[in-house]
């Protein structure tokens, strides 16, 4: 049985996770972003991943940096979340 997390709990790394990376401030549910806004968000997320040196998937980081369409950014984020799960990195 899983325990439901409260909004304030998302910044606390649960047991079993090796590290935590915070990118929540760059995530949005807006559908009408311009290509420039999409690219800026992807580059911001990639910069956080690079600066923390926790994430070694260069292909995904490059996909985040180069995304200029919402579908491309979402695909890159899916790959990032999968890699973070594999590496036991908590994404907040």
N, C-alpha and C positions, 0 to 999 in steps of 0.2 A: 504494500500500500504506500503510495507516494504522498508526501506531505506537500500541501499547497503552499506556495511561496507568496508572501505579502510583497507589495511594491517596494518597500524599504529593504527587503531581503536580497534583491537582485544584485546589490553591490557587495554582498558578503559571499566570499567564495566557499561553497559547500565542501565538506570533507570529501576526499578522494580526487579532487581536482588539483592539478599541479601548479597552475598559475591563473591569473585573471587579467583580462584586457577590457578596457572600457571604451566602447564606441557608440554607446546609446545616443549621445548628443548629435551624432551624424545621421541617425536613422530617422526616416520620415515615412508616413503613409500617404503622402501627396502623390497624385498621379499626373499632375500637370507641370512637372519640372522641365526646365529648358535643358538642352544638351550640356550647356555650360554648368548648370547647377548639379546635374547628375555627375559630370566629370569631377567637379569640385568635391562632392561627397565621397566619391570613390578614392580620390587622391588623399583626402583627409584620413579616411579609414586605413588606407595603405601606409600612410606616414606613421600612424599610431602603431601598426603591426611591425613596421621596420624599426621604429625607435625602441620598442620593447624587446626586440630580438628573441621573441618566443616562437615566432611563426616562420617556418623555413620553406614554405611553399611559394617559390618565386613566381611560378606560373599564375597562381591565384592573385598574388599581389599585383602583378602586371595587368591582369584582367581587371582588377579594381581600378588601377590607375588609368586604364585605357577606355573604360566604359563611358559611352556618351549617349546610350539609350537605356531606358529604364529596365528593359528585359536583360540587357547585358549586365547591368549592375546587380540585378536580382540573382542572375545565374552565378556571378562572381561571389556574391554574399552567401549563396547556398554552398558553394565550394569552400568558402572560408569557414562557415559553421561546421561543415563536415570535417575539415582538417582540424579545427579546434577541438571538436569532440574526440577525434582520434588521438590527439596529443594531450587531451585532458586539460584544455585551456578554457576557463569559464569566461563567457562573453557577457558583459554587462552593458 
